[in-house]
Amino acid sequence: MVKFVFHNNGNLVMIAAILLVLAYLIGSIPSAVWVSKAVFGIDIREHGSGNAGATNTLRILGPKAGAAVMLMDMLKGFLAVKLALFSSFTPGFDHYANLQVFLGFSAVIGHIFPIWAEFRGGKGIATLFGMILSINPMVAVSLVAVFFCMLYLTKYVSLSSITASIAFPVLIVFIFNAPDHIGYRLFAIATAFLVVLTHHKNISRLISGNESKVNFFSKRKSKG
C-alpha cells in the first residue's frame, strides 16, 4: 500500500514537472522577435528599449505589429495554465489551483528568459495577463480597467503596467477573495514585486521625466 501511494505520488510529481517544462517552453516563444524578423527584417531587441515585448513592438513597428505580439504573448500565458487539464489533479482543489499558478509563472519566466531567443525576452506583462485571464477572468477584466484608466490619465504604458500589477494582490486579497487559497495570493504579491523589479529602468525614466508616452485616445501626438 505504501509503495502504491509512493508510486502514484511519484507519477503526479513527474507529470507536473513535465507540464512545467512545457509551460516554460510555451512562454519562451519569442513572439516579438519572430514577428519583427519575419515581417520587418529586424530584431526588435536592437531597437527602442531593447525589450522583446508588445510595448516596444508598438513603439517601433506600429499598432498592428504591437497588437499581434500582445495577443500572441497573452495566448502563451493562457495556454500554459490550461496545461493543468492534462494533470491528474482535480479542478477546484488547492493542488490544481497551485499547479495553474506554477504553470503560468513558468510561462512568464519563459517570456522573460526565452530559451529560443538567447534568454533575452520581454517583461512578461501580456503573458502574465493571459495567465490571470485563464485562472480568473473577472480579475483580469478589472486589471484591464485599472491599466487603461492609468494609461488614459498618464499616457505611460510602464506606469499603467506597474499600477495594474500592484492592483492585482489588492483585488485578490480584499475584493474578489477567489480562489480562496494561499498559493494564488502569494503569487499575486510576488507578481507585484516582479513587475516593479523588471520595470526598474522605466521607473528611473519616469522619475527623471524621460519615459516615452503613447496615446491611444486621440490623434494628436503627445509631447515628451
C-alpha positions in Angstrom: 0.0 0.0 0.0 2.8 2.4 0.9 4.6 1.5 -2.4 1.4 2.1 -4.3 0.9 5.5 -2.8 4.5 6.5 -3.3 4.3 5.3 -6.9 1.2 7.4 -7.6 2.7 10.5 -5.9 5.9 9.9 -8.0 3.8 9.9 -11.2 2.0 13.1 -10.2 5.2 14.9 -9.5 6.7 13.7 -12.8 3.7 14.7 -14.8 3.6 18.1 -13.0 7.4 18.6 -13.8 6.8 17.8 -17.5 3.9 20.2 -17.7 6.1 22.9 -16.0 8.8 22.4 -18.6 6.2 22.6 -21.4 4.8 25.8 -19.9 8.3 27.3 -19.8 8.8 26.3 -23.5 5.5 27.9 -24.5 6.4 31.1 -22.6 9.8 31.1 -24.4 8.2 31.5 -27.8 9.7 34.9 -28.7 6.7 36.5 -30.4 8.1 39.9 -30.8 11.4 38.6 -32.2 9.8 36.3 -34.7 7.3 39.0 -35.9 10.0 41.7 -36.2 12.4 39.4 -38.1 9.8 37.7 -40.3 7.8 40.7 -41.3 10.1 43.7 -40.9 13.6 42.1 -41.2 14.9 43.5 -37.9 15.5 42.2 -34.4 13.2 44.2 -32.1 15.7 43.8 -29.3 18.2 46.0 -31.2 15.7 48.9 -31.2 13.9 51.2 -28.8 14.0 49.9 -25.2 15.6 46.6 -26.3 12.8 44.5 -24.9 11.1 41.8 -26.8 7.6 42.7 -25.8 4.4 44.2 -27.1 5.1 47.7 -25.9 8.4 48.1 -27.6 7.0 46.5 -30.8 4.2 49.0 -30.7 6.6 51.9 -30.4 8.9 50.7 -33.1 6.8 48.7 -35.6 3.3 50.2 -35.1 0.0 49.3 -33.7 -0.8 46.3 -35.9 2.5 44.5 -35.0 2.2 45.5 -31.4 -1.4 44.1 -31.2 -0.3 40.9 -32.8 2.6 40.4 -30.4 0.4 41.3 -27.4 -2.2 38.7 -28.4 0.4 36.0 -29.0 2.1 36.8 -25.7 -1.3 36.6 -23.9 -2.1 33.3 -25.5 1.2 31.9 -24.2 0.1 32.5 -20.6 -3.5 31.4 -21.2 -2.4 28.1 -22.8 0.3 27.4 -20.2 -2.4 27.5 -17.4 -4.6 25.2 -19.4 -1.9 22.5 -19.3 -3.2 21.8 -15.8 -6.1 19.9 -17.5 -3.5 17.2 -18.5 -2.6 16.6 -14.9 -4.3 14.1 -12.5 -5.3 16.9 -10.1 -9.0 17.7 -9.7 -10.2 21.2 -10.7 -11.5 23.3 -7.8 -9.0 21.9 -5.3 -5.8 23.6 -4.0 -3.4 21.2 -5.8 -5.0 22.0 -9.1 -5.1 25.8 -8.4 -1.5 25.8 -7.2 -0.4 23.9 -10.4 -2.2 26.5 -12.5 -0.2 29.3 -10.7 3.1 27.5 -11.2 2.4 26.8 -14.9 1.5 30.4 -15.5 4.6 31.6 -13.7 6.7 29.2 -15.6 5.4 30.7 -18.8 6.1 34.2 -17.6 9.7 33.2 -16.7 10.0 31.7 -20.2 8.9 35.0 -21.7 11.5 37.0 -19.7 14.2 34.4 -20.3 13.3 32.6 -23.5 15.4 29.6 -24.4 14.5 30.2 -28.1 15.9 33.7 -28.1 19.2 33.7 -26.2 17.4 34.2 -22.9 16.7 37.9 -23.9 12.9 38.4 -23.7 10.4 40.9 -22.6 8.9 41.9 -19.2 6.1 39.3 -19.2 3.1 41.6 -18.7 1.0 40.3 -21.6 1.9 36.7 -20.7 1.0 37.4 -17.1 -2.3 38.8 -18.1 -3.1 35.8 -20.2 -2.4 33.6 -17.2 -4.7 35.6 -15.0 -7.4 35.6 -17.7 -7.2 31.8 -17.8 -7.4 31.5 -14.0 -9.9 34.3 -13.1 -11.4 36.3 -15.9 -13.1 38.8 -13.6 -9.8 39.7 -12.0 -8.3 40.1 -15.5 -11.1 42.4 -16.6 -10.6 44.5 -13.5 -6.9 44.8 -14.2 -7.6 45.9 -17.8 -9.8 48.6 -16.4 -7.0 49.8 -14.0 -4.4 49.6 -16.8 -6.4 51.7 -19.3 -7.6 54.2 -16.7 -4.0 54.9 -15.8 -2.9 54.9 -19.4 -5.7 57.5 -20.2 -4.6 59.7 -17.4 -0.8 59.5 -17.8 -0.1 58.1 -21.3 2.7 55.9 -19.8 2.4 52.2 -20.6 5.0 51.3 -18.0 3.3 53.2 -15.2 0.0 51.6 -16.2 1.5 48.1 -16.0 3.1 48.8 -12.6 -0.2 50.2 -11.3 -2.2 47.1 -12.6 0.4 44.7 -11.1 0.0 46.4 -7.7 -3.7 46.3 -8.0 -3.5 42.5 -8.6 -2.9 41.4 -5.0 -5.3 44.1 -3.7 -8.1 42.7 -5.9 -7.3 39.1 -4.9 -7.0 39.7 -1.1 -9.6 42.4 -0.4 -12.2 42.3 -3.2 -12.6 39.0 -5.1 -11.1 36.7 -2.5 -11.1 33.9 -5.1 -9.8 31.4 -5.5 -9.5 31.2 -1.7 -6.1 29.6 -1.3 -2.8 30.9 -0.1 -0.8 30.0 -3.2 -2.7 32.4 -5.5 -2.5 35.2 -3.0 1.3 34.8 -2.5 1.7 34.7 -6.3 -0.2 37.9 -6.7 2.0 39.6 -4.2 5.2 38.2 -5.8 3.9 39.4 -9.2 3.7 43.0 -8.0 7.3 42.8 -6.8 8.4 41.1 -10.0 6.8 43.7 -12.3 8.3 46.6 -10.3 11.7 44.8 -10.5 11.6 44.3 -14.2 10.5 47.9 -14.7 13.3 49.5 -12.7 14.7 51.3 -15.7 11.2 52.6 -16.6 10.8 53.8 -13.0 14.1 55.7 -13.3 13.0 57.3 -16.5 9.6 58.2 -15.0 11.3 59.9 -12.1 13.6 61.8 -14.5 10.8 62.7 -16.9 12.4 60.8 -19.8 9.9 57.9 -20.2 8.2 57.7 -23.6 4.5 58.2 -23.9 1.9 56.6 -26.1 -1.5 58.0 -27.0 -4.3 55.6 -27.9 -7.1 58.0 -27.2 -6.5 60.9 -29.6 -4.9 61.6 -32.9 -2.8 64.4 -31.5 0.8 63.3 -30.8 1.8 63.5 -27.2 4.9 65.6 -26.4 7.6 64.1 -24.3 
